[in-house]
Amino acid sequence: MKSIVTIILSIILVAVGVQLFRLYGQNLSLESNLSKINTELTGVSKENTVLEADLSYLAEAGNLAKELREKLNYKAPGEKLIIIVPPKTSD
């Protein structure tokens, strides 16, 4: 009788040990994923801060017109657009 109880307890102990080992492996995997996600979140938060700053800058009409003129060669009706091309240099 004592040997049967010992065998059953041994089997239960081994099963619990196997489950603990699997849980430990899953925990390591999840911690690795969490670390990657936190790194990505930090990058996205920095990008969000930059985009919010750009948005508040471009919310002002004068700044928006300035950026349109510089980047898209925008001109208002009645204005003339002059594009200055640097001279070609021979090397």
N, CA, C and O atoms as a GROMACS GRO file, in nm:
protein
  364
    1MET      N    1   0.082  -0.120   0.000
    1MET     CA    2   0.000   0.000   0.000
    1MET      C    3   0.086   0.126   0.000
    1MET      O    4   0.059   0.222  -0.072
    2LYS      N    5   0.192   0.122   0.083
    2LYS     CA    6   0.280   0.237   0.093
    2LYS      C    7   0.352   0.262  -0.041
    2LYS      O    8   0.374   0.377  -0.078
    3SER      N    9   0.389   0.156  -0.111
    3SER     CA   10   0.460   0.172  -0.237
    3SER      C   11   0.368   0.229  -0.345
    3SER      O   12   0.414   0.306  -0.430
    4ILE      N   13   0.241   0.195  -0.344
    4ILE     CA   14   0.146   0.248  -0.440
    4ILE      C   15   0.127   0.398  -0.419
    4ILE      O   16   0.123   0.474  -0.515
    5VAL      N   17   0.116   0.441  -0.295
    5VAL     CA   18   0.103   0.584  -0.264
    5VAL      C   19   0.229   0.658  -0.306
    5VAL      O   20   0.221   0.769  -0.358
    6THR      N   21   0.344   0.597  -0.283
    6THR     CA   22   0.471   0.660  -0.323
    6THR      C   23   0.478   0.675  -0.474
    6THR      O   24   0.522   0.779  -0.523
    7ILE      N   25   0.435   0.574  -0.549
    7ILE     CA   26   0.436   0.580  -0.695
    7ILE      C   27   0.340   0.688  -0.744
    7ILE      O   28   0.375   0.766  -0.832
    8ILE      N   29   0.220   0.692  -0.688
    8ILE     CA   30   0.121   0.793  -0.729
    8ILE      C   31   0.172   0.934  -0.700
    8ILE      O   32   0.160   1.023  -0.784
    9LEU      N   33   0.229   0.954  -0.582
    9LEU     CA   34   0.285   1.086  -0.547
    9LEU      C   35   0.402   1.122  -0.637
    9LEU      O   36   0.419   1.239  -0.672
   10SER      N   37   0.482   1.024  -0.674
   10SER     CA   38   0.594   1.049  -0.766
   10SER      C   39   0.544   1.092  -0.902
   10SER      O   40   0.598   1.185  -0.963
   11ILE      N   41   0.440   1.025  -0.951
   11ILE     CA   42   0.382   1.059  -1.081
   11ILE      C   43   0.324   1.201  -1.076
   11ILE      O   44   0.345   1.280  -1.168
   12ILE      N   45   0.254   1.232  -0.970
   12ILE     CA   46   0.197   1.366  -0.954
   12ILE      C   47   0.308   1.471  -0.947
   12ILE      O   48   0.297   1.577  -1.008
   13LEU      N   49   0.414   1.440  -0.874
   13LEU     CA   50   0.526   1.533  -0.861
   13LEU      C   51   0.593   1.557  -0.996
   13LEU      O   52   0.628   1.670  -1.029
   14VAL      N   53   0.612   1.451  -1.074
   14VAL     CA   54   0.672   1.465  -1.207
   14VAL      C   55   0.580   1.547  -1.298
   14VAL      O   56   0.628   1.634  -1.371
   15ALA      N   57   0.450   1.522  -1.294
   15ALA     CA   58   0.355   1.598  -1.377
   15ALA      C   59   0.356   1.745  -1.341
   15ALA      O   60   0.355   1.832  -1.428
   16VAL      N   61   0.359   1.775  -1.211
   16VAL     CA   62   0.365   1.915  -1.167
   16VAL      C   63   0.497   1.978  -1.211
   16VAL      O   64   0.499   2.094  -1.252
   17GLY      N   65   0.607   1.904  -1.203
   17GLY     CA   66   0.737   1.956  -1.246
   17GLY      C   67   0.739   1.988  -1.394
   17GLY      O   68   0.792   2.091  -1.435
   18VAL      N   69   0.681   1.900  -1.475
   18VAL     CA   70   0.674   1.924  -1.619
   18VAL      C   71   0.592   2.049  -1.649
   18VAL      O   72   0.631   2.131  -1.732
   19GLN      N   73   0.480   2.064  -1.583
   19GLN     CA   74   0.396   2.181  -1.604
   19GLN      C   75   0.467   2.310  -1.561
   19GLN      O   76   0.456   2.412  -1.628
   20LEU      N   77   0.538   2.304  -1.451
   20LEU     CA   78   0.614   2.422  -1.406
   20LEU      C   79   0.722   2.458  -1.507
   20LEU      O   80   0.745   2.576  -1.533
   21PHE      N   81   0.788   2.359  -1.565
   21PHE     CA   82   0.891   2.385  -1.665
   21PHE      C   83   0.830   2.450  -1.789
   21PHE      O   84   0.888   2.544  -1.844
   22ARG      N   85   0.713   2.401  -1.833
   22ARG     CA   86   0.645   2.462  -1.948
   22ARG      C   87   0.603   2.606  -1.918
   22ARG      O   88   0.618   2.694  -2.003
   23LEU      N   89   0.551   2.629  -1.798
   23LEU     CA   90   0.510   2.764  -1.761
   23LEU      C   91   0.630   2.858  -1.756
   23LEU      O   92   0.620   2.975  -1.794
   24TYR      N   93   0.743   2.808  -1.709
   24TYR     CA   94   0.865   2.890  -1.704
   24TYR      C   95   0.908   2.929  -1.846
   24TYR      O   96   0.946   3.043  -1.870
   25GLY      N   97   0.902   2.833  -1.939
   25GLY     CA   98   0.936   2.862  -2.079
   25GLY      C   99   0.841   2.965  -2.140
   25GLY      O  100   0.885   3.056  -2.210
   26GLN      N  101   0.713   2.951  -2.112
   26GLN     CA  102   0.616   3.048  -2.162
   26GLN      C  103   0.641   3.186  -2.102
   26GLN      O  104   0.628   3.288  -2.171
   27ASN      N  105   0.677   3.190  -1.974
   27ASN     CA  106   0.705   3.317  -1.907
   27ASN      C  107   0.824   3.387  -1.973
   27ASN      O  108   0.820   3.508  -1.995
   28LEU      N  109   0.930   3.311  -2.003
   28LEU     CA  110   1.046   3.370  -2.069
   28LEU      C  111   1.009   3.426  -2.206
   28LEU      O  112   1.053   3.535  -2.243
   29SER      N  113   0.929   3.352  -2.280
   29SER     CA  114   0.886   3.397  -2.412
   29SER      C  115   0.802   3.524  -2.403
   29SER      O  116   0.821   3.617  -2.481
   30LEU      N  117   0.710   3.527  -2.308
   30LEU     CA  118   0.625   3.645  -2.291
   30LEU      C  119   0.704   3.766  -2.245
   30LEU      O  120   0.676   3.878  -2.288
   31GLU      N  121   0.803   3.746  -2.159
   31GLU     CA  122   0.888   3.858  -2.116
   31GLU      C  123   0.967   3.914  -2.232
   31GLU      O  124   0.985   4.035  -2.242
   32SER      N  125   1.014   3.827  -2.320
   32SER     CA  126   1.087   3.872  -2.439
   32SER      C  127   0.996   3.953  -2.530
   32SER      O  128   1.035   4.059  -2.579
   33ASN      N  129   0.874   3.903  -2.551
   33ASN     CA  130   0.778   3.977  -2.634
   33ASN      C  131   0.743   4.111  -2.571
   33ASN      O  132   0.731   4.212  -2.641
   34LEU      N  133   0.727   4.114  -2.440
   34LEU     CA  134   0.695   4.239  -2.370
   34LEU      C  135   0.807   4.340  -2.387
   34LEU      O  136   0.782   4.459  -2.407
   35SER      N  137   0.930   4.293  -2.378
   35SER     CA  138   1.045   4.383  -2.396
   35SER      C  139   1.045   4.444  -2.536
   35SER      O  140   1.068   4.563  -2.552
   36LYS      N  141   1.019   4.361  -2.638
   36LYS     CA  142   1.014   4.411  -2.776
   36LYS      C  143   0.901   4.512  -2.793
   36LYS      O  144   0.919   4.615  -2.858
   37ILE      N  145   0.787   4.482  -2.735
   37ILE     CA  146   0.671   4.572  -2.747
   37ILE      C  147   0.698   4.704  -2.676
   37ILE      O  148   0.660   4.810  -2.726
   38ASN      N  149   0.763   4.699  -2.559
   38ASN     CA  150   0.796   4.823  -2.488
   38ASN      C  151   0.894   4.908  -2.568
   38ASN      O  152   0.882   5.030  -2.570
   39THR      N  153   0.991   4.844  -2.633
   39THR     CA  154   1.085   4.918  -2.718
   39THR      C  155   1.012   4.984  -2.834
   39THR      O  156   1.036   5.100  -2.866
   40GLU      N  157   0.922   4.909  -2.896
   40GLU     CA  158   0.844   4.964  -3.007
   40GLU      C  159   0.754   5.078  -2.959
   40GLU      O  160   0.738   5.178  -3.028
   41LEU      N  161   0.695   5.061  -2.841
   41LEU     CA  162   0.609   5.164  -2.785
   41LEU      C  163   0.687   5.293  -2.760
   41LEU      O  164   0.636   5.402  -2.784
   42THR      N  165   0.809   5.281  -2.711
   42THR     CA  166   0.892   5.398  -2.687
   42THR      C  167   0.917   5.473  -2.818
   42THR      O  168   0.907   5.596  -2.823
   43GLY      N  169   0.950   5.399  -2.923
   43GLY     CA  170   0.973   5.461  -3.054
   43GLY      C  171   0.849   5.528  -3.108
   43GLY      O  172   0.856   5.639  -3.161
   44VAL      N  173   0.736   5.463  -3.095
   44VAL     CA  174   0.611   5.519  -3.145
   44VAL      C  175   0.571   5.642  -3.064
   44VAL      O  176   0.516   5.738  -3.118
   45SER      N  177   0.598   5.639  -2.934
   45SER     CA  178   0.566   5.756  -2.850
   45SER      C  179   0.651   5.876  -2.891
   45SER      O  180   0.601   5.989  -2.895
   46LYS      N  181   0.778   5.853  -2.921
   46LYS     CA  182   0.864   5.963  -2.966
   46LYS      C  183   0.814   6.017  -3.100
   46LYS      O  184   0.809   6.139  -3.121
   47GLU      N  185   0.778   5.926  -3.190
   47GLU     CA  186   0.725   5.969  -3.320
   47GLU      C  187   0.596   6.047  -3.302
   47GLU      O  188   0.573   6.147  -3.371
   48ASN      N  189   0.511   6.004  -3.210
   48ASN     CA  190   0.386   6.072  -3.183
   48ASN      C  191   0.412   6.214  -3.132
   48ASN      O  192   0.342   6.308  -3.171
   49THR      N  193   0.511   6.229  -3.045
   49THR     CA  194   0.546   6.362  -2.993
   49THR      C  195   0.590   6.455  -3.107
   49THR      O  196   0.550   6.571  -3.112
   50VAL      N  197   0.671   6.401  -3.198
   50VAL     CA  198   0.717   6.482  -3.312
   50VAL      C  199   0.598   6.520  -3.401
   50VAL      O  200   0.588   6.634  -3.446
   51LEU      N  201   0.510   6.424  -3.425
   51LEU     CA  202   0.394   6.453  -3.511
   51LEU      C  203   0.300   6.555  -3.447
   51LEU      O  204   0.244   6.639  -3.516
   52GLU      N  205   0.283   6.547  -3.315
   52GLU     CA  206   0.199   6.646  -3.246
   52GLU      C  207   0.261   6.785  -3.255
   52GLU      O  208   0.190   6.884  -3.272
   53ALA      N  209   0.394   6.793  -3.244
   53ALA     CA  210   0.462   6.922  -3.257
   53ALA      C  211   0.444   6.977  -3.398
   53ALA      O  212   0.419   7.096  -3.417
   54ASP      N  213   0.458   6.890  -3.499
   54ASP     CA  214   0.437   6.932  -3.637
   54ASP      C  215   0.294   6.978  -3.660
   54ASP      O  216   0.270   7.078  -3.728
   55LEU      N  217   0.200   6.907  -3.601
   55LEU     CA  218   0.060   6.942  -3.617
   55LEU      C  219   0.030   7.079  -3.556
   55LEU      O  220  -0.040   7.159  -3.617
   56SER      N  221   0.082   7.105  -3.437
   56SER     CA  222   0.057   7.236  -3.376
   56SER      C  223   0.127   7.347  -3.454
   56SER      O  224   0.075   7.459  -3.462
   57TYR      N  225   0.244   7.318  -3.512
   57TYR     CA  226   0.315   7.416  -3.592
   57TYR      C  227   0.236   7.447  -3.719
   57TYR      O  228   0.219   7.564  -3.756
   58LEU      N  229   0.186   7.342  -3.786
   58LEU     CA  230   0.115   7.362  -3.912
   58LEU      C  231  -0.029   7.409  -3.892
   58LEU      O  232  -0.096   7.446  -3.988
   59ALA      N  233  -0.077   7.409  -3.769
   59ALA     CA  234  -0.213   7.457  -3.741
   59ALA      C  235  -0.223   7.608  -3.761
   59ALA      O  236  -0.332   7.661  -3.784
   60GLU      N  237  -0.111   7.677  -3.752
   60GLU     CA  238  -0.110   7.822  -3.776
   60GLU      C  239  -0.102   7.846  -3.927
   60GLU      O  240  -0.018   7.788  -3.996
   61ALA      N  241  -0.189   7.930  -3.977
   61ALA     CA  242  -0.201   7.954  -4.121
   61ALA      C  243  -0.070   8.002  -4.183
   61ALA      O  244  -0.035   7.961  -4.294
   62GLY      N  245   0.000   8.089  -4.114
   62GLY     CA  246   0.126   8.143  -4.168
   62GLY      C  247   0.231   8.034  -4.185
   62GLY      O  248   0.303   8.031  -4.285
   63ASN      N  249   0.240   7.946  -4.087
   63ASN     CA  250   0.338   7.838  -4.095
   63ASN      C  251   0.301   7.738  -4.204
   63ASN      O  252   0.388   7.687  -4.275
   64LEU      N  253   0.172   7.711  -4.218
   64LEU     CA  254   0.126   7.619  -4.322
   64LEU      C  255   0.158   7.675  -4.460
   64LEU      O  256   0.207   7.603  -4.547
   65ALA      N  257   0.130   7.802  -4.481
   65ALA     CA  258   0.160   7.865  -4.611
   65ALA      C  259   0.310   7.864  -4.638
   65ALA      O  260   0.353   7.840  -4.751
   66LYS      N  261   0.390   7.889  -4.535
   66LYS     CA  262   0.536   7.888  -4.551
   66LYS      C  263   0.584   7.750  -4.595
   66LYS      O  264   0.666   7.739  -4.685
   67GLU      N  265   0.534   7.645  -4.532
   67GLU     CA  266   0.575   7.509  -4.567
   67GLU      C  267   0.527   7.472  -4.707
   67GLU      O  268   0.600   7.406  -4.782
   68LEU      N  269   0.405   7.513  -4.742
   68LEU     CA  270   0.355   7.485  -4.877
   68LEU      C  271   0.443   7.552  -4.982
   68LEU      O  272   0.474   7.492  -5.085
   69ARG      N  273   0.482   7.674  -4.956
   69ARG     CA  274   0.566   7.747  -5.051
   69ARG      C  275   0.703   7.680  -5.065
   69ARG      O  276   0.754   7.664  -5.176
   70GLU      N  277   0.762   7.640  -4.953
   70GLU     CA  278   0.896   7.582  -4.956
   70GLU      C  279   0.898   7.442  -5.018
   70GLU      O  280   0.984   7.412  -5.101
   71LYS      N  281   0.804   7.359  -4.979
   71LYS     CA  282   0.812   7.219  -5.018
   71LYS      C  283   0.736   7.186  -5.146
   71LYS      O  284   0.774   7.094  -5.219
   72LEU      N  285   0.629   7.258  -5.176
   72LEU     CA  286   0.546   7.225  -5.291
   72LEU      C  287   0.542   7.333  -5.397
   72LEU      O  288   0.465   7.325  -5.493
   73ASN      N  289   0.625   7.435  -5.380
   73ASN     CA  290   0.629   7.547  -5.475
   73ASN      C  291   0.490   7.609  -5.495
   73ASN      O  292   0.451   7.642  -5.607
   74TYR      N  293   0.418   7.622  -5.386
   74TYR     CA  294   0.283   7.679  -5.389
   74TYR      C  295   0.291   7.830  -5.408
   74TYR      O  296   0.379   7.897  -5.353
   75LYS      N  297   0.198   7.882  -5.486
   75LYS     CA  298   0.187   8.028  -5.499
   75LYS      C  299   0.041   8.066  -5.488
   75LYS      O  300  -0.048   7.996  -5.537
   76ALA      N  301   0.016   8.177  -5.424
   76ALA     CA  302  -0.120   8.228  -5.409
   76ALA      C  303  -0.162   8.293  -5.540
   76ALA      O  304  -0.077   8.335  -5.619
   77PRO      N  305  -0.291   8.303  -5.564
   77PRO     CA  306  -0.337   8.369  -5.686
   77PRO      C  307  -0.283   8.513  -5.693
   77PRO      O  308  -0.290   8.588  -5.595
   78GLY      N  309  -0.230   8.548  -5.808
   78GLY     CA  310  -0.175   8.682  -5.828
   78GLY      C  311  -0.026   8.689  -5.798
   78GLY      O  312   0.037   8.790  -5.832
   79GLU      N  313   0.033   8.587  -5.737
   79GLU     CA  314   0.176   8.587  -5.709
   79GLU      C  315   0.251   8.523  -5.825
   79GLU      O  316   0.196   8.444  -5.902
   80LYS      N  317   0.376   8.558  -5.834
   80LYS     CA  318   0.462   8.495  -5.933
   80LYS      C  319   0.564   8.410  -5.858
   80LYS      O  320   0.615   8.449  -5.754
   81LEU      N  321   0.591   8.294  -5.913
   81LEU     CA  322   0.684   8.201  -5.851
   81LEU      C  323   0.817   8.210  -5.924
   81LEU      O  324   0.823   8.196  -6.047
   82ILE      N  325   0.922   8.233  -5.849
   82ILE     CA  326   1.056   8.237  -5.906
   82ILE      C  327   1.136   8.124  -5.843
   82ILE      O  328   1.148   8.114  -5.721
   83ILE      N  329   1.191   8.041  -5.928
   83ILE     CA  330   1.274   7.931  -5.880
   83ILE      C  331   1.417   7.961  -5.921
   83ILE      O  332   1.447   7.977  -6.040
   84ILE      N  333   1.504   7.969  -5.823
   84ILE     CA  334   1.644   7.999  -5.849
   84ILE      C  335   1.720   7.868  -5.858
   84ILE      O  336   1.724   7.789  -5.763
   85VAL      N  337   1.781   7.845  -5.974
   85VAL     CA  338   1.857   7.723  -5.996
   85VAL      C  339   2.005   7.757  -5.982
   85VAL      O  340   2.054   7.849  -6.048
   86PRO      N  341   2.076   7.685  -5.897
   86PRO     CA  342   2.219   7.716  -5.881
   86PRO      C  343   2.294   7.686  -6.010
   86PRO      O  344   2.257   7.595  -6.085
   87PRO      N  345   2.399   7.763  -6.036
   87PRO     CA  346   2.474   7.740  -6.160
   87PRO      C  347   2.544   7.604  -6.157
   87PRO      O  348   2.582   7.553  -6.052
   88LYS      N  349   2.559   7.549  -6.275
   88LYS     CA  350   2.626   7.419  -6.288
   88LYS      C  351   2.774   7.440  -6.266
   88LYS      O  352   2.835   7.531  -6.322
   89THR      N  353   2.832   7.356  -6.184
   89THR     CA  354   2.976   7.365  -6.160
   89THR      C  355   3.043   7.246  -6.226
   89THR      O  356   2.992   7.134  -6.220
   90SER      N  357   3.155   7.270  -6.287
   90SER     CA  358   3.229   7.159  -6.350
   90SER      C  359   3.335   7.114  -6.252
   90SER      O  360   3.411   7.194  -6.196
   91ASP      N  361   3.340   6.984  -6.234
   91ASP     CA  362   3.435   6.928  -6.138
   91ASP      C  363   3.560   6.882  -6.205
   91ASP      O  364   3.651   6.833  -6.138
   0.00000   0.00000   0.00000
